[in-house]
Amino acid sequence: MDAWGERLAGVRGVLLDISGVLYDSGDGGGTPIAGSVEAVARLKQSRLKVRFCTNESQKSRGNLVGLLRRLGFNISEGEVTAPAPAACLILKERGLRPHLLVHDGVRSEFEQVDTSSPNCVVIADAGDGFSYQNMNKAFQMLMELEKPVLISLGNGRYYKETSGLMLDVGAYVKALEAIMIGDDIVGDVGGAQRCGMRALQVRTGKFRPSDERHPEVKADGYVDNLAEAVDLLLQHADK
């Protein structure tokens, strides 16, 4: 048995990504990748279990499956795991009411979710919806919450359309993420971490060497002063 045979021996199921594996996406349409329709059919005729996953956040799962079926794939909604339905389950389980910064094409997925008096922000690939006004509104919402929660339907940097590479939601998620820099291990660092934020402690102000051995709170990092914290943040800002 060759090396690949050894690695694939005993496989009982296959999980297939959709965009870029089954089809190349285009402006509202798409083209099956050569041989992919037949390949899916062959898998389904075998003893292997076949399921599909996607990070698509501009189309509802129903619309995505409808497109795939029009392209010739034998796929049902129940076979596809997508971010929007998964997010809806999390929202309901946690009693969260989202402010939605999402594409109109996926908004229907949230019709059964309570969006009154939002206590979190859900962000997806909103396309042209990523205006300053919309981003600022999401930012203000997070800053006003006592315990800010930001849920993203993806974290990709870019994706491919027929017109070229497109900026994905990951860049916008980073813009809304925050980190606390403080000198109080309990009030600043602990408080921020309880709100779901990361926190750095500066070794100035209230800092005491024993803070780095605190029995209950551990900062995500310790820096000598604000200048060093800024150096670190800027060093990693584009990574």
N, C-alpha and C positions, 0 to 999 in steps of 0.2 A: 504493500500500500504506500502511495507517495505521501509527501508531507501534507498536501491539501486533503487527501483522503482521510488521514489521521485526524485532522482538525474538524472535519465535517461529519465524521462518524458519530452516529447516535442522535443527530439533529432530528427533532420531531415537529418543528414549527418554523415558520418564516415570517418575519416582520419587515414589511416593505415601506420605505419612505415613498412619498408620492411625487411631488414636484422634483424634476431632475432625474428621477428614476423611472417613473411610468410615463411622464410626459414633460415636454418643455412648455412652460407657461408663456402666454402672450398677453396682449391687451384685451382681457376679457375672454380669450379663447385659449387655444393650445393645440399642440401637435404631439401625437403619441411618438415616443422614442422607438426607433425601428426594432421590431420584434417583441416589444413589451406586452402588447395585447395578447399575443400568442403565448408568451412566457407565463403570464398570470393564469391563463386558461390551463396550461400544462400543470402548474403548481396545484390548481384547484382540483384537477383530475387525479392527482397523486394522493398518497396517504398523509402528506404533510398538512398541518394546520396553517392557514394563511390569514394574516391580519395586516392592516395598513395603518400608518401613522403619518401625521402631517403637522407642521408648524404654521400652516396657512391661517392667517388672521384677517384676511380681507374678504373671504367668502364664508358663508355659513356652511356647515357640514352638508346640509341638503343640497345646496347649490354646487358644492364641489363634487359630490357624488353624481349629481345630474350631469355635470360636465364630463366626468370620467365615463359615464355610461354612454353619452353621445359619442365619445371617442372610441367606443367599442369594448370597454372594460366591463366585465361582469362583477360588479361591486355593489354592496348594499351599505346603508348608513351604519348598521350595527357592526360592520367589520372595520370601521374607521374610527381611530382615536384622534380627536382634534382638540386644540387648546381651549376654544370657547366653551364647549359643553363641560370640559373638566373644570374650568374656572367657575362655571355656574354651580357645580356641585360644592366646590369649596366655599363659595359665597353663602349658599344655603346652610351648609354645615356650621359655619362660623357666625351666622346671623349678620353678615355684612351687607351693606347697601351701597352699591358702587356709584361713583361718578365715572361715567364712561368716556374715555378718550379713544374711540375705536372707529373703524371704517364703517360707512353706512351699510356695506354689504354683509357685515357680520352682526349688526345691531339686533337683528331679529332673534339671535340666539339668547338674548337677555330679556325677551318679552315677559317671561314669567318671574323675573327677578325684581324685587322691590328696590327702586332707585330713589325713593323719597329720603330726604335728610341724609345724604351720603356720609358714610363713616369710613370710606376707603376710596382708592382710585384704581380703576382697571384700565390698562393701556394696551393697545394693540397697534398693528401697522395701519395707522390712520391715513396714510397717503397725504393728500393735500390738506387733511384736517390738522396736520402738525403746524398750525400757525402760531405766531407768538401769543395771540390772545388765548387760544385753547391750551397751550402749554402753561401759560401763566395762571390760568384758572385752575388747572390741575395742581400746580405748585402751591397756590394759595390754599387750596383745599387741604393738601397734606400738612401745610404749616399750621393750619387752624385746628387740626385734630390733636387731641391729647395723646392718642396712641396711633400715629399715622401708619397706614397699611397701603403698600403699593403692590399690585398684582399685575404682572406682565404676561401677555399671551405668547411671548417669545423673547429671545434675547440675541437674535442674529444681527450680524453687522451689515450684511447686504444680501441681495438675491438677484437672480437673473431674469430679465424680461427680454422680449424680442428686440426692444429698443435699447437694451444695454443693461448694465448693472445698476440696481436701485438701492438706495439707502434703506436699511431695515429698522425695526423698532428698537434694537439694542442701543443705538446712539441716544435715542430719546429717553429710554429708561435710565441710562447713566445720568442724564441731565436732571432727572427728578430724584435720584438717590442722594442721600445726605450723610454726612459724618459729623459727629460732635467732637469739638476740641475743648477740653476743660481742665481745670486744676483740681477739682473736688472729685475724689474717687467714687464717692457714694452719690452725691447730688448730681454731678455732671455726667460722669461715666456710667454709673449704675442707672441713673434716670433715663439716659439716652438708650441704653441697651434694652431696658424694659419696654421702650417704645419701638423696638425693632431696628434701631439705628446702630451703626458701628461707632466706636468712640476711642479717641486718643487722649491720653493724659499727659499734660506738660509738667515738667519737673520745676515748676515755678509756682508762685502764689501759695495755695494751701498744701501743695504736694509735700509729702513726707516719704522718706525711703521705704517705710513700712507699707505704704500704699501698694507697692509692687508685690507684696505678699499678703494682700487683704484676703481674709478667709471667705468672703462672699462675692466680691466683685473683682474681675480681672479685665483690664482694658485691652482693646484690640492692638494697642501699641503704646509705647512710652517714648516721649521725645524730650529733649532738653528744654525746648522753648517753642514758641509759635513759629519762629523762622524755620526751624528744622522740620516742623510739621508741614509747613507750606512747601518746603523743598521736596518732601516725600510725596505730597499730593500732586504736585506739578510733574514730578518724575514719572508717576504712574498714570497720569491723567489720560494719556493717549493709548494705554495698553488695554 
